[in-house]
Amino acid sequence: MRVLVTRPQHSGERTAKRLRELGHEPILLPLSHPVHDANAALRGLSTSKGSIAITSAETIRALTAHDAELAVHLARPLFAVGDATAEEARAIGFSSVTASGGSGAELAETIAKKAGSVLYLAGSPRAETFEKRASEIGLRITVAECYRMEPTPIAPQVLDTIFEQRPDAILFFSRQTAEDFFRVAEPQMRPDRVDGIRLLCLSKSVAEMVPASLRGAVSIAAMPEERSLLSLL
């Protein structure tokens, strides 16, 4: 199957590798790119103690060039959404890493069983599920925004080329990505032009960003993690 991947470049390349291993043909269309602010993360770390929360591996990438400053924090308990993000944290030296399920709400519940407060190394924009659930259950959060996702301009000709041989499926990993895609690809995604293209979404929340006229083509992963999403293919 020809599968369109709408993730940022680094994450998209990882997904493309897994798709090839499954026998599919990936097409990369990064709709955004990260701008890191490692200083904000390091300030947050140096002015706090105890547990750390991350909901994206992009946080880890923001810190990879700062081994010396990071070293004193690597023994702190770190809680991550999903196994993939947890593995990236371990790879740069964090020694006490706990992976929750694939949602921010589950992350908050996991941390609350072990800690009353946490430093959240976050990105912008971001889903509110972690912070909302933390507030509901009394988990105190300090936020340090260490990266922001900025739109990557997409020329109309790029989309035209991709859709000359239509993809069989399009993967959506976040609400923001889905929103961005349907804005820039509106001419290519008219209902009369997309018959047969499957729209595969990581969660119900992501699927809400698909236009109502196209929701008949939507499938939602059973669990909000990449493995579950790819199993829909």
BAFI-3210 file (N, C-alpha, C; in Angstrom, 3 decimals, decimal comma, padded with zeros to 6 digits):
// residues 233
n [1|2|3|4|5|6|7|8|9|10|11|12|13|14|15|16|17|18|19|20|21|22|23|24|25|26|27|28|29|30|31|32|33|34|35|36|37|38|39|40|41|42|43|44|45|46|47|48|49|50|51|52|53|54|55|56|57|58|59|60|61|62|63|64|65|66|67|68|69|70|71|72|73|74|75|76|77|78|79|80|81|82|83|84|85|86|87|88|89|90|91|92|93|94|95|96|97|98|99|100|101|102|103|104|105|106|107|108|109|110|111|112|113|114|115|116|117|118|119|120|121|122|123|124|125|126|127|128|129|130|131|132|133|134|135|136|137|138|139|140|141|142|143|144|145|146|147|148|149|150|151|152|153|154|155|156|157|158|159|160|161|162|163|164|165|166|167|168|169|170|171|172|173|174|175|176|177|178|179|180|181|182|183|184|185|186|187|188|189|190|191|192|193|194|195|196|197|198|199|200|201|202|203|204|205|206|207|208|209|210|211|212|213|214|215|216|217|218|219|220|221|222|223|224|225|226|227|228|229|230|231|232|233]
n.u [000,829|000,428|001,358|000,677|002,548|002,225|003,808|006,320|009,711|011,803|010,395|008,728|010,476|011,218|008,760|008,358|010,377|009,395|007,063|008,091|009,272|007,006|006,142|005,013|004,676|006,011|005,191|006,533|005,354|006,100|004,485|005,087|007,736|010,170|011,201|013,680|014,105|016,319|017,391|015,200|014,228|016,424|016,531|014,114|014,640|016,797|015,669|013,921|012,893|012,765|010,204|009,875|007,991|007,203|005,642|006,265|008,750|010,180|010,938|013,167|014,941|015,430|017,227|019,511|022,058|023,226|024,745|026,448|025,156|022,826|023,499|023,352|020,710|019,861|019,224|016,767|013,302|011,588|008,733|006,976|004,915|004,014|005,939|007,905|008,722|009,686|011,863|013,582|014,239|015,668|017,797|019,367|020,339|018,711|017,877|015,792|013,027|009,634|007,086|003,920|000,566|-000,682|-001,764|-002,170|-003,769|-003,577|-000,883|-000,821|-002,285|-000,647|001,668|000,586|000,201|002,644|003,864|003,421|003,800|005,173|007,605|006,864|008,102|007,438|005,835|004,773|002,272|000,119|-001,739|-004,329|-004,772|-003,113|-002,511|-005,100|-006,184|-004,391|-004,990|-007,556|-007,121|-005,496|-002,740|000,158|001,599|004,491|005,319|007,624|008,311|009,906|010,153|008,752|006,316|006,429|004,763|005,478|006,044|004,142|004,300|001,806|002,322|003,720|001,795|000,082|001,697|001,984|-000,648|-001,161|-000,628|-002,610|-002,449|-003,027|-003,672|-003,734|-001,857|-002,534|-001,255|-001,672|-003,895|-003,251|-001,681|-003,536|-005,421|-003,812|-003,183|-005,674|-006,258|-004,207|-004,377|-006,862|-007,947|-007,141|-008,427|-011,157|-014,409|-015,204|-012,850|-011,382|-012,223|-011,935|-009,516|-008,041|-008,356|-006,423|-006,372|-004,761|-006,193|-009,487|-009,742|-007,962|-009,281|-011,476|-010,737|-010,965|-012,709|-016,305|-017,504|-015,789|-015,588|-016,498|-014,450|-012,686|-010,623|-009,873|-007,195|-006,943|-005,486|-003,743|-001,139|001,737|002,132|-000,381|-001,815|-000,592|-001,360|-003,827|-003,552]
n.v [-001,197|002,270|004,703|007,671|009,733|012,030|013,157|015,141|015,482|013,876|012,025|011,053|009,707|007,557|006,247|005,672|003,786|001,620|001,116|000,255|-002,125|-003,545|-003,969|-001,910|001,147|004,039|007,552|010,605|013,511|016,060|018,303|020,120|021,486|021,142|023,681|024,033|024,769|024,482|025,791|026,649|024,197|023,321|025,330|024,837|022,289|022,843|024,405|022,880|019,877|016,292|014,411|014,077|014,783|013,768|014,086|013,711|012,540|014,559|016,337|015,068|015,189|017,883|018,110|016,659|017,651|018,542|017,248|017,612|019,512|018,136|015,870|015,802|015,420|012,985|010,833|011,365|010,524|009,756|010,116|008,920|009,229|006,365|003,622|004,143|006,825|006,614|004,906|006,568|008,399|006,782|006,232|008,531|008,528|008,676|007,027|006,070|005,355|005,431|004,124|005,138|004,313|005,173|007,782|011,195|011,482|008,993|009,098|011,148|009,900|007,726|009,017|010,313|008,289|007,972|010,387|013,799|016,092|017,439|018,141|019,288|018,822|020,327|020,815|023,153|023,933|021,934|019,010|019,100|017,082|015,810|017,869|018,631|016,272|015,952|018,193|017,515|015,373|016,331|016,516|018,364|020,574|021,876|023,751|023,650|024,930|023,504|023,204|024,236|023,635|024,493|025,561|023,902|025,134|024,054|023,464|023,814|022,232|020,074|018,626|018,042|016,321|014,162|013,253|012,499|009,799|008,302|008,025|005,051|005,134|007,487|008,640|009,935|011,485|013,428|016,000|018,593|018,128|016,837|018,880|020,810|019,421|019,053|021,650|022,593|020,745|020,899|021,200|018,757|016,902|016,788|015,317|013,998|013,243|011,561|008,994|005,825|006,245|005,641|007,021|007,141|007,335|008,254|008,491|009,031|011,726|012,879|012,100|013,748|016,020|015,541|016,467|016,543|015,487|013,523|011,567|008,996|007,519|007,125|005,388|004,362|003,944|001,219|001,526|004,438|004,493|004,004|001,389|000,210|001,883|001,357|-001,249|-001,106|-001,019]
n.w [000,000|-000,707|001,476|003,041|005,107|007,609|009,550|011,373|010,060|011,347|013,041|011,067|009,326|010,891|011,138|008,433|007,991|009,475|008,059|005,590|006,428|006,884|004,387|002,921|000,951|001,841|001,868|002,473|004,055|005,647|007,719|009,604|011,638|014,263|016,582|018,750|022,257|024,254|026,440|027,949|028,848|030,391|032,328|033,612|034,647|036,372|038,323|039,708|041,475|041,721|040,003|036,414|033,505|030,199|027,050|024,466|022,212|021,077|022,992|024,146|022,002|021,984|023,995|023,483|022,784|025,079|027,097|029,361|031,062|031,497|032,880|035,739|036,209|035,365|036,976|038,010|038,462|035,517|033,580|030,814|027,894|026,351|024,916|022,943|023,289|025,883|025,467|023,998|025,947|027,736|026,081|026,061|028,567|030,895|033,855|035,378|034,214|033,403|031,443|030,452|029,358|026,063|026,246|027,382|029,646|030,905|031,537|033,481|035,525|036,100|037,124|039,358|041,161|042,296|042,825|043,961|042,575|039,501|036,981|033,850|030,782|027,982|024,748|022,201|019,823|021,992|023,004|025,490|027,260|029,210|031,125|031,829|032,983|035,086|036,652|037,443|039,161|041,105|040,730|040,794|038,479|036,955|034,182|031,527|028,517|025,915|023,225|020,086|017,584|014,255|011,271|008,184|005,039|002,250|-001,095|-003,644|-005,890|-004,880|-003,470|-005,586|-007,079|-005,307|-005,207|-007,772|-008,147|-006,253|-002,681|-000,766|001,849|004,577|007,280|010,487|013,267|015,182|016,430|015,567|013,286|011,622|011,303|009,999|007,655|006,290|005,791|004,039|001,994|000,895|-001,824|-002,976|-001,413|-001,800|-001,521|-003,895|-005,020|-003,465|-003,065|-001,697|-000,387|002,693|005,919|008,576|011,998|015,050|017,394|018,830|019,356|017,483|015,147|015,171|013,819|011,160|008,238|008,240|005,961|005,133|007,011|006,855|005,847|007,859|010,164|013,479|015,700|017,992|020,316|021,470|020,001|017,873|016,856|017,065|015,360|012,841|012,543|011,439|008,745]
ca.u [000,000|001,065|000,895|001,145|002,916|002,156|004,576|007,578|010,697|012,496|009,428|008,229|011,456|011,115|007,529|008,584|011,161|008,509|006,155|008,825|009,427|005,704|005,875|004,273|005,452|005,729|005,379|006,686|004,868|006,183|003,685|005,620|009,098|010,378|012,199|014,006|014,545|016,937|017,613|013,983|014,201|017,478|016,094|013,089|015,286|017,676|014,873|012,934|013,390|011,804|009,776|009,808|007,020|007,295|004,597|006,768|010,197|010,803|011,576|014,486|015,796|015,810|018,246|020,587|023,372|023,546|025,069|027,054|024,136|021,776|024,016|022,923|019,270|019,532|018,707|015,423|012,254|011,015|007,523|006,795|003,788|004,342|007,240|008,891|009,265|010,468|013,141|014,458|014,743|016,714|018,942|020,263|020,914|017,802|017,993|014,560|012,021|008,378|006,222|002,492|-000,132|-000,448|-002,495|-001,754|-004,551|-002,953|000,387|-001,110|-002,715|000,536|002,537|-000,094|000,344|003,999|004,362|002,382|004,094|006,026|008,033|006,405|008,867|006,338|005,946|003,670|001,035|000,023|-003,044|-004,511|-005,257|-002,277|-002,705|-006,495|-006,370|-003,593|-005,762|-008,716|-006,733|-004,680|-001,301|000,671|002,487|005,250|005,534|008,732|008,129|011,252|010,135|007,481|006,167|006,070|004,313|006,400|005,302|003,986|003,917|000,704|002,844|004,107|000,564|-000,395|002,540|001,635|-001,979|-001,250|-000,831|-003,207|-002,106|-004,110|-004,003|-003,034|-001,718|-002,610|-000,800|-002,051|-004,964|-002,675|-001,279|-004,745|-005,972|-002,935|-003,284|-006,925|-006,227|-003,342|-004,711|-008,304|-008,328|-006,899|-009,216|-012,594|-015,005|-015,297|-011,509|-010,637|-012,899|-011,035|-008,380|-008,358|-007,825|-006,142|-006,121|-004,187|-007,166|-010,757|-009,483|-007,376|-010,305|-012,409|-010,262|-011,289|-013,978|-017,459|-017,806|-014,826|-015,436|-016,791|-013,185|-011,818|-010,456|-009,181|-006,390|-007,512|-004,686|-003,088|000,284|002,015|001,948|-001,817|-002,223|-000,118|-002,076|-005,050|-003,265]
ca.v [000,000|003,586|005,285|009,046|009,974|013,488|013,527|015,871|014,687|012,866|010,982|010,475|008,748|006,352|005,560|005,155|002,554|000,552|000,798|-000,560|-003,451|-004,209|-004,175|-000,788|002,206|005,299|008,857|011,553|014,875|016,770|019,528|021,027|021,179|021,633|024,681|023,651|025,758|023,683|026,622|026,616|022,892|023,271|026,196|024,104|021,208|023,359|025,084|021,934|018,603|015,207|013,749|014,766|014,192|014,144|013,472|013,595|012,332|015,807|016,891|014,445|015,719|019,245|018,042|015,717|018,290|019,198|016,147|018,055|020,125|017,161|014,732|015,798|015,172|011,713|009,867|011,749|009,713|010,339|009,439|009,225|008,628|005,356|002,953|004,742|008,018|006,136|004,374|007,686|008,955|005,869|006,281|009,646|008,332|008,639|005,673|005,677|005,753|004,679|004,390|004,946|004,040|006,139|009,050|012,108|011,204|007,832|009,560|011,861|008,925|006,947|009,844|010,638|007,155|007,948|011,733|014,817|017,187|016,995|019,100|018,860|019,360|020,301|021,510|024,031|023,656|020,582|018,594|019,489|015,941|015,564|018,921|018,588|015,149|016,243|019,131|016,805|014,427|017,020|016,446|019,714|020,583|023,047|023,559|024,299|024,681|023,369|023,234|024,586|023,120|025,552|025,007|023,781|025,479|022,984|024,007|023,064|021,238|018,885|017,866|017,523|015,173|013,049|012,733|011,940|008,387|008,531|007,094|004,161|005,504|008,640|008,490|011,162|011,202|014,482|016,904|019,709|017,660|016,607|020,196|021,426|018,692|019,326|023,041|022,781|019,785|020,962|020,877|017,343|016,047|016,888|013,977|013,346|012,899|010,736|007,719|004,695|006,572|005,420|008,047|006,378|008,310|007,685|008,510|009,681|013,164|013,219|011,895|014,883|017,069|015,168|017,080|015,651|014,834|012,459|010,709|007,614|006,856|007,150|004,295|004,855|002,917|000,708|002,163|005,614|004,248|003,766|-000,022|-000,011|002,599|000,648|-002,515|-000,868|-001,108]
ca.w [000,000|-000,656|002,736|003,243|006,501|007,768|010,736|011,147|009,327|012,151|013,383|009,828|008,805|011,722|010,719|007,077|008,116|009,933|006,958|004,610|007,016|006,760|002,971|002,349|000,308|002,528|001,235|003,572|003,871|006,937|007,711|010,615|012,071|015,621|016,948|020,120|023,241|025,310|027,629|028,761|029,510|031,408|033,431|034,344|035,388|037,428|039,352|040,233|041,957|041,616|038,784|035,126|032,578|028,794|026,222|023,093|022,086|020,636|024,189|024,270|020,934|022,366|025,044|023,155|022,651|026,344|028,000|030,618|031,907|031,755|033,647|037,145|036,287|034,720|037,950|038,423|037,842|034,304|033,131|029,396|027,176|025,355|024,973|022,041|023,949|027,021|024,968|023,631|027,209|028,219|025,171|026,390|029,882|032,042|034,406|036,063|033,229|033,425|030,286|030,673|028,112|025,003|026,350|028,433|030,847|031,559|032,102|034,728|036,535|036,485|037,969|040,614|042,093|042,851|043,122|044,075|041,656|038,403|035,967|032,524|029,658|027,024|023,483|021,850|020,566|022,536|023,501|026,881|028,030|030,395|032,110|032,293|033,906|036,276|037,458|038,003|040,217|042,101|040,443|040,537|037,317|036,511|032,747|030,823|027,078|025,379|021,756|019,464|016,233|013,323|009,987|007,057|003,815|001,262|-002,400|-004,260|-006,832|-004,116|-003,229|-006,875|-007,442|-004,416|-005,478|-009,124|-007,834|-004,949|-001,604|-000,322|003,227|005,151|008,723|011,273|014,626|016,118|015,998|014,829|011,963|010,827|010,963|009,007|006,389|005,579|005,342|002,871|000,935|000,638|-003,217|-003,280|-000,536|-002,013|-001,461|-005,207|-005,495|-002,499|-002,852|-001,534|000,478|004,098|006,815|009,779|013,062|016,263|018,482|018,543|019,365|016,182|014,113|015,197|012,929|009,780|007,834|008,385|004,692|004,873|008,187|006,504|005,486|009,038|011,114|014,666|016,367|019,244|021,360|020,888|019,799|016,459|016,492|016,891|014,149|011,665|012,418|010,666|007,309]
c.u [000,870|000,476|001,520|001,336|003,028|002,935|005,749|008,671|011,309|011,565|008,913|009,171|011,424|009,869|007,691|009,381|010,278|007,526|006,849|008,995|008,134|005,296|005,097|005,229|005,134|005,991|005,434|006,181|004,918|005,451|004,161|007,038|009,322|011,427|012,476|014,415|015,111|017,146|016,394|013,885|015,214|017,154|015,056|013,685|016,083|016,910|013,795|013,645|012,341|011,445|009,676|008,776|007,307|006,219|005,031|008,274|010,906|011,482|012,994|015,438|016,243|016,986|019,505|021,970|023,863|023,868|025,556|026,011|023,079|022,203|023,469|021,449|018,882|019,012|017,293|014,384|011,655|009,851|007,216|005,535|004,331|005,762|008,298|009,535|010,128|011,834|014,098|015,031|015,853|017,983|019,879|020,708|019,988|017,710|016,733|013,373|010,811|007,547|004,774|001,882|000,014|-001,190|-001,966|-002,503|-003,955|-001,624|000,158|-001,482|-001,548|001,426|001,907|-000,017|001,681|004,510|003,200|002,586|005,087|006,399|007,639|007,235|008,002|006,707|004,742|003,498|001,006|-001,424|-003,125|-004,794|-004,441|-002,556|-004,128|-006,692|-005,580|-004,350|-006,914|-008,335|-005,759|-003,181|-000,815|001,727|003,189|005,635|006,768|008,583|009,499|011,291|008,778|007,483|005,689|005,699|005,450|005,630|005,296|003,507|002,776|001,190|003,253|002,886|000,023|000,389|002,178|000,313|-002,184|-001,399|-001,328|-002,689|-003,311|-004,573|-003,186|-003,039|-001,741|-002,300|-001,227|-003,167|-004,401|-002,288|-002,493|-005,360|-005,145|-003,101|-004,549|-007,050|-005,409|-003,734|-006,195|-008,666|-008,175|-007,834|-010,710|-013,194|-015,050|-013,936|-010,790|-011,299|-011,876|-009,812|-008,804|-007,652|-007,671|-005,653|-005,681|-005,208|-008,461|-010,586|-008,900|-008,441|-011,307|-012,004|-010,481|-012,620|-015,122|-017,747|-016,896|-014,769|-015,819|-015,543|-012,249|-011,814|-009,590|-008,445|-007,030|-006,797|-003,953|-001,580|000,511|001,748|000,483|-002,324|-001,815|-000,817|-003,376|-004,822|-003,580]
c.v [001,256|004,332|006,658|009,294|011,482|013,982|014,450|014,930|013,561|011,710|010,280|009,441|007,448|005,540|004,953|003,855|001,389|000,146|-000,071|-001,990|-004,253|-004,408|-003,073|000,232|003,544|006,516|009,879|012,938|015,586|018,111|020,540|020,601|021,785|022,740|024,476|024,851|024,989|024,494|026,622|025,301|022,836|024,182|025,489|023,003|021,740|024,032|024,179|020,693|017,535|014,822|014,683|014,037|014,675|013,405|013,311|013,381|013,584|016,515|016,356|015,003|017,144|019,244|017,292|016,358|018,901|018,169|016,634|018,628|019,120|016,101|014,661|015,465|013,768|010,656|010,221|010,835|010,439|009,475|009,883|008,567|007,628|004,834|003,634|005,972|007,622|005,614|005,491|008,347|008,079|006,003|007,444|009,608|008,356|007,203|005,175|006,149|004,832|005,092|004,145|004,458|005,220|007,451|009,895|011,863|010,032|008,216|010,257|010,884|008,084|007,731|010,066|009,505|007,193|009,320|012,713|015,991|016,697|018,184|018,539|019,570|019,220|020,972|022,416|024,042|022,214|020,292|018,889|018,298|015,685|016,593|018,919|017,470|015,373|017,181|018,427|015,927|015,029|016,893|017,836|019,668|021,928|022,801|024,328|023,937|024,662|023,181|023,734|024,040|024,250|024,943|024,962|024,104|024,313|023,603|023,180|021,972|019,946|018,008|017,272|016,282|013,952|012,417|012,324|010,424|008,353|007,541|006,226|004,526|006,717|008,467|009,848|010,832|012,265|015,333|018,025|019,303|017,447|017,936|020,856|020,751|019,063|020,793|023,166|021,879|019,805|020,647|019,393|016,416|016,274|015,485|013,251|012,889|011,886|009,384|006,582|004,978|006,415|006,476|007,410|007,318|007,622|007,594|009,160|011,197|013,626|013,140|013,042|015,995|016,730|015,815|016,067|014,870|013,652|011,423|009,259|006,824|006,705|005,806|004,813|003,703|002,500|001,292|003,341|005,452|003,801|002,321|-000,320|000,679|001,836|-000,693|-002,366|-001,037|-002,492]
c.w [000,000|000,539|002,923|004,738|006,707|008,989|010,379|010,666|010,171|012,497|012,138|009,240|009,591|011,336|009,338|007,106|008,529|008,830|005,909|005,132|006,910|005,307|002,287|001,711|000,984|001,646|002,368|003,187|005,227|006,851|008,747|010,969|013,452|015,692|018,437|020,973|024,440|026,578|028,542|029,522|030,642|032,597|034,286|035,205|036,578|038,560|039,933|040,752|041,671|040,198|037,582|034,265|031,164|028,018|024,772|023,120|021,601|021,803|024,342|023,216|021,248|023,342|024,635|023,066|023,957|027,428|029,362|031,571|032,345|032,757|035,069|037,311|035,821|035,678|038,424|037,773|036,644|033,851|031,695|028,864|026,163|025,431|024,108|022,675|025,148|026,577|024,581|024,887|027,778|027,376|025,474|027,850|031,075|032,543|035,102|035,223|033,320|032,222|030,695|029,375|027,169|025,100|027,496|029,737|031,618|032,195|033,437|035,840|037,017|037,432|039,334|041,634|042,827|043,277|043,194|043,147|040,614|037,524|034,606|031,469|028,421|025,711|023,279|020,326|021,047|022,931|024,995|027,790|029,297|031,481|032,672|033,305|035,188|037,214|038,160|039,194|041,229|041,916|040,051|039,437|037,205|035,054|032,279|029,349|026,403|023,861|021,288|018,038|015,325|011,980|008,962|005,781|002,828|-000,043|-002,980|-005,204|-006,127|-003,870|-004,522|-007,285|-006,594|-004,836|-006,935|-009,063|-006,394|-003,900|-001,259|001,082|003,635|006,663|009,412|012,735|015,631|015,542|015,131|013,414|011,071|010,388|009,863|007,641|005,630|005,171|004,057|001,697|000,583|-000,819|-003,543|-002,497|-000,663|-002,050|-002,797|-005,727|-004,601|-002,233|-002,767|-000,679|001,941|004,961|008,194|010,879|014,351|017,391|018,005|018,480|018,037|015,094|014,067|014,242|011,456|009,405|007,858|007,111|004,389|005,999|007,934|006,155|006,675|009,757|012,253|015,337|017,686|020,453|020,731|020,796|018,362|016,034|016,220|015,627|012,894|011,468|011,627|009,169|006,756]
res [m|r|v|l|v|t|r|p|q|h|s|g|e|r|t|a|k|r|l|r|e|l|g|h|e|p|i|l|l|p|l|s|h|p|v|h|d|a|n|a|a|l|r|g|l|s|t|s|k|g|s|i|a|i|t|s|a|e|t|i|r|a|l|t|a|h|d|a|e|l|a|v|h|l|a|r|p|l|f|a|v|g|d|a|t|a|e|e|a|r|a|i|g|f|s|s|v|t|a|s|g|g|s|g|a|e|l|a|e|t|i|a|k|k|a|g|s|v|l|y|l|a|g|s|p|r|a|e|t|f|e|k|r|a|s|e|i|g|l|r|i|t|v|a|e|c|y|r|m|e|p|t|p|i|a|p|q|v|l|d|t|i|f|e|q|r|p|d|a|i|l|f|f|s|r|q|t|a|e|d|f|f|r|v|a|e|p|q|m|r|p|d|r|v|d|g|i|r|l|l|c|l|s|k|s|v|a|e|m|v|p|a|s|l|r|g|a|v|s|i|a|a|m|p|e|e|r|s|l|l|s|l|l]
***
